[in-house]
Structures are given as structure tokens and as C-alpha cells.
Amino acid sequence: QVQLVESGGGMVQAGGSLRLSCVASRVISGFNLMGWYRQAPGKQRELVAVMSGGGITDYGESVKGRFTISRDNVKSTVYLQMNSLKPEDTAVYYCNLKGVRPSYNYWGQGTQVTVSS
């Protein structure tokens, strides 16, 4: 079992920046994706950004050019730098760690990000 602990959420005005961090409780070998999803009230959970251990990234369309994901494999940590935040970025942001072989899928408890206009 792996625990994911997020930090860095909060409230910011539109145009501002926040940085989220997520630490995994242990290192997991093999190919995996670590990153972020978000869920706003009344909406489905959606991809924000994920990164493989080798540095391959995937971003949700609405955050491209504004958010940057990075990963420190030694520290089992993933970061999300969020710039030019908009009110529509308001959501609970969840850290995710997903493996293929072996298969696993872990979620953090979520951290609230609120962007005021």
C-alpha cells in the first residue's frame, strides 16, 4: 500500500500562482504515472497533468501553457506549479499514482484550490 500526501493548496486571486506537492510513502519500481487530477463541485474528475518516471508528460487542455508538472523520483514527489490561475481552476486537486505492471492506482486525500475573481 502507498499513501500519497498532498500539500500547497489554498486560496488565491485570479492571475496568481500556487504550487502543489505530493509525496508518496515509498518508492515503487517499474513504469508508473504520477500526477494530478481535479474535481469541481458537480463535475467529473478530470486530468490536470501526469508525468512518467522518465519525464513523459500529459496535460489537460484547459491548463496547457499555465501549469507545469515536475517530478523528483528520488524523493518520490511530484509538483504542480500553477500560474495565471483562473476562477474555473477552483477544485479539489487529487494526487494520483498509477502503475501498469504491476497494476495499481492510488489517490491522495485531496487539497482544495480556490481562485477568486
C-alpha positions as CSV (number, residue, x, y, z in Angstrom):
1,Q,0.0,0.0,0.0
2,V,1.2,3.5,-0.8
3,Q,0.0,6.7,0.9
4,L,0.0,10.0,-1.1
5,V,0.2,13.2,0.9
6,E,-0.7,16.5,-0.8
7,S,0.2,20.0,0.3
8,G,0.2,23.5,-1.1
9,G,-3.5,24.2,-1.7
10,G,-5.2,27.4,-0.6
11,M,-6.9,30.5,-1.8
12,V,-5.5,32.9,-4.4
13,Q,-6.8,35.7,-6.6
14,A,-7.2,35.3,-10.3
15,G,-3.9,35.7,-12.0
16,G,-2.0,34.4,-9.0
17,S,0.1,31.3,-8.6
18,L,0.2,28.2,-6.3
19,R,2.5,25.2,-6.1
20,L,1.2,21.8,-5.1
21,S,3.3,19.0,-3.8
22,C,2.6,15.3,-3.3
23,V,4.8,12.8,-1.6
24,A,4.5,9.0,-1.9
25,S,5.2,7.0,1.2
26,R,7.6,4.7,-0.6
27,V,9.4,4.3,-3.9
28,I,7.7,2.0,-6.4
29,S,9.7,0.4,-9.2
30,G,8.5,-0.1,-12.7
31,F,6.7,2.1,-15.1
32,N,4.1,4.4,-13.5
33,L,2.5,7.8,-13.9
34,M,2.3,10.2,-11.0
35,G,0.4,13.4,-11.2
36,W,-2.8,15.4,-10.6
37,Y,-6.5,15.3,-11.3
38,R,-9.1,17.7,-10.1
39,Q,-12.8,17.7,-9.3
40,A,-15.0,20.8,-9.1
41,P,-18.5,20.7,-7.5
42,G,-21.0,19.0,-9.7
43,K,-18.3,17.9,-12.3
44,Q,-16.4,14.8,-13.1
45,R,-12.8,14.3,-12.0
46,E,-10.5,15.4,-14.8
47,L,-6.9,15.2,-15.7
48,V,-4.7,18.1,-14.8
49,A,-1.2,16.7,-15.5
50,V,0.7,13.5,-15.1
51,M,4.4,12.5,-15.6
52,S,6.1,9.2,-16.0
53,G,9.3,8.4,-14.2
54,G,11.2,9.1,-17.4
55,G,9.7,12.5,-17.8
56,I,6.9,12.0,-20.3
57,T,4.1,14.4,-19.6
58,D,0.4,14.8,-20.4
59,Y,-1.7,17.8,-19.6
60,G,-5.4,18.6,-19.6
61,E,-6.3,21.0,-22.4
62,S,-7.5,23.7,-20.1
63,V,-4.2,24.0,-18.2
64,K,-1.7,23.8,-21.0
65,G,0.7,26.7,-21.0
66,R,-0.2,27.7,-17.4
67,F,0.6,24.7,-15.3
68,T,3.8,22.8,-15.1
69,I,4.3,19.4,-13.6
70,S,7.7,18.1,-12.3
71,R,8.8,15.0,-10.5
72,D,11.6,14.0,-8.2
73,N,11.9,10.2,-8.4
74,V,14.5,10.1,-5.6
75,K,12.1,11.9,-3.2
76,S,9.0,10.1,-4.7
77,T,7.5,13.6,-5.0
78,V,5.5,15.3,-7.8
79,Y,4.9,19.0,-8.0
80,L,2.4,21.1,-9.8
81,Q,3.3,24.8,-10.5
82,M,0.1,26.6,-11.3
83,N,0.4,30.1,-12.8
84,S,-2.2,32.5,-14.2
85,L,-4.9,30.9,-12.2
86,K,-8.5,31.4,-13.1
87,P,-11.7,31.1,-11.1
88,E,-12.5,28.0,-13.2
89,D,-9.4,26.3,-11.8
90,T,-11.2,26.1,-8.4
91,A,-11.5,22.5,-7.4
92,V,-10.2,19.8,-5.1
93,Y,-6.9,18.6,-6.5
94,Y,-6.0,14.9,-6.1
95,C,-2.6,13.3,-6.4
96,N,-2.6,10.0,-8.3
97,L,0.0,7.3,-8.7
98,K,-0.9,4.7,-11.3
99,G,1.1,1.6,-12.3
100,V,0.8,-0.7,-15.3
101,R,2.9,-3.8,-14.4
102,P,2.1,-4.5,-11.6
103,S,-1.2,-2.7,-11.8
104,Y,-2.1,-0.3,-9.1
105,N,-3.9,3.0,-8.6
106,Y,-3.5,5.2,-5.5
107,W,-5.2,8.5,-4.7
108,G,-4.3,11.2,-2.2
109,Q,-6.9,12.8,0.1
110,G,-7.2,15.9,-2.0
111,T,-6.3,19.5,-1.4
112,Q,-8.6,22.5,-2.1
113,V,-7.6,25.2,-4.5
114,T,-9.9,28.3,-4.6
115,V,-9.3,31.1,-7.1
116,S,-11.3,34.2,-6.5
117,S,-12.2,36.7,-9.2
